Amino acid sequence: MQKLIALSLLASLSSGLAQGSVIHFDELGVPGWVYPDFSNTGFVSQGFVFSDNMDVIDVSPSGGVWSNGVGAGHSGNYAAFNDYGGTMLMTRQGGGVFVVDTLWLNGWQGEAMSSVIEGYLNGALVGSVFAGYSSPWSQVQTGFGSIDTLSISGGYFLVDDIAINDGSQPLPEPATLLLLSLGLLGMACRGRCT
């Protein structure tokens, strides 16, 4: 019986982890070009709306001028770029809260930049992180929980691999997962050894 309880707890934990995903922009990429074609309309990626000053560009080695000083996306060939400058805003399509754990930044054409990353809920600031970066990509730990708007301002930046969660379950920290796993294994072993 204890083994069954341990296995069901482990299965429910794994299903909770599956709630997280990474916005990587690769589904919108156009080789060697910009999406949505400098139309100043923003875009939607993986269920999230990005503000009008944002485009998806090909930063792969074959991406032409867009890849100068960048080398490639943090993962894949594409990244989002605030090519009109200003503040990037990201919200959930249709509204709702989400969690942002990490994201990756790179300065336009490898330039040194700095930005302020902020999370808001109903217009109130939930958290703020200052980040300095250039090329290669720099990971920024945000840990913003239950926000409805992610904001990045300052400089001309590329952003990639935004680790998000739907907000219904925060992603467990690795240490918590390890302790829980050890406890479950101990329960399973105890049931077998007695």
Residue pairs with C-beta under 8 A, 6 or more apart in sequence:
1 191
2 187
2 188
2 190
2 191
3 187
3 188
3 191
3 192
5 187
6 184
6 185
6 187
6 188
6 191
7 188
9 180
9 184
10 181
10 184
13 172
13 177
13 180
16 169
16 172
17 171
17 172
19 165
19 166
19 168
19 169
19 171
20 99
20 101
20 163
20 164
20 165
20 171
21 46
21 163
21 164
21 165
22 75
22 161
22 162
22 163
22 164
23 45
23 46
23 48
23 161
23 162
23 164
24 73
24 75
24 76
24 78
24 160
24 161
25 45
25 56
25 73
25 76
25 78
25 79
25 80
25 160
26 73
26 75
26 76
26 77
26 78
27 45
27 46
28 35
28 43
28 45
28 56
28 78
29 35
29 56
29 58
29 76
29 77
29 78
30 56
30 58
31 58
31 60
31 62
31 63
31 77
32 58
32 62
32 63
32 64
32 66
33 57
33 58
34 55
34 56
34 57
34 58
34 66
34 83
35 43
35 55
35 56
35 57
36 42
36 43
36 55
36 56
38 55
38 83
40 52
40 53
40 84
41 52
42 49
42 50
42 51
42 52
42 53
42 54
43 49
43 50
43 54
43 55
43 56
44 50
44 93
45 56
45 80
47 92
47 93
48 90
48 91
48 92
48 93
48 98
48 164
49 90
49 91
49 92
49 93
50 80
50 88
50 89
50 90
51 86
51 87
51 88
51 89
51 90
52 84
53 82
53 83
53 84
53 85
53 86
53 87
53 88
54 80
54 81
54 82
54 83
54 88
55 80
55 81
55 83
56 78
56 79
56 80
56 81
57 63
57 66
57 78
57 79
57 80
57 81
57 83
57 158
58 64
58 66
58 67
58 77
58 78
59 66
59 67
59 70
59 71
59 72
59 73
59 77
59 78
59 79
59 158
60 67
60 72
60 73
60 77
60 78
61 67
61 71
61 72
63 77
66 81
68 109
68 110
69 107
69 108
69 109
69 110
69 111
69 135
70 79
70 106
70 109
70 110
70 135
70 158
71 135
71 136
73 79
73 158
73 160
74 104
74 106
74 137
74 160
74 161
75 160
75 161
76 160
78 160
79 106
79 158
79 159
79 160
80 88
80 158
80 159
80 160
81 108
81 156
81 157
81 158
81 159
82 88
82 152
82 156
82 157
83 156
85 156
86 153
87 151
87 152
87 153
88 150
88 151
88 152
88 153
88 157
88 159
89 149
89 150
89 151
90 149
90 150
90 151
90 162
91 148
91 149
91 150
92 98
92 148
95 148
96 148
96 166
96 167
97 121
97 146
97 147
97 148
97 167
98 146
98 147
98 148
98 164
98 165
98 166
98 167
99 144
99 145
99 146
99 147
99 164
99 165
99 166
99 167
99 170
99 171
100 119
100 142
100 143
100 144
100 147
100 150
100 162
100 163
100 164
101 141
101 142
101 143
101 144
101 163
101 164
101 165
101 171
102 139
102 140
102 141
102 142
102 161
102 162
102 163
103 117
103 139
103 140
103 142
103 152
103 159
103 160
103 161
103 162
103 163
104 137
104 138
104 139
104 140
104 159
104 160
104 161
105 113
105 115
105 131
105 133
105 137
105 138
105 140
105 152
105 157
105 158
105 159
106 133
106 134
106 135
106 136
106 137
106 138
106 157
106 158
106 160
107 113
107 133
107 134
107 135
107 155
107 156
107 157
107 158
108 155
108 156
108 157
108 158
110 134
110 135
111 134
111 155
111 156
112 132
112 133
112 134
113 132
113 133
113 134
113 154
113 155
113 156
113 157
114 130
114 131
114 132
114 133
114 154
114 155
115 130
115 131
115 133
115 152
115 153
115 154
115 155
115 157
116 128
116 129
116 130
116 131
116 151
116 152
116 153
116 154
117 128
117 129
117 130
117 131
117 140
117 142
117 150
117 151
117 152
118 125
118 126
118 127
118 128
118 129
118 150
118 151
118 152
118 153
119 125
119 126
119 127
119 128
119 142
119 144
119 147
119 149
119 150
119 151
120 126
120 147
120 148
120 149
120 151
121 146
121 147
121 148
121 149
122 148
126 144
126 145
126 146
126 147
127 142
127 143
127 144
127 147
129 140
129 141
129 142
131 138
131 140
132 138
133 140
133 157
137 160
144 150
145 167
145 170
146 167
150 162
152 159
165 171
172 180
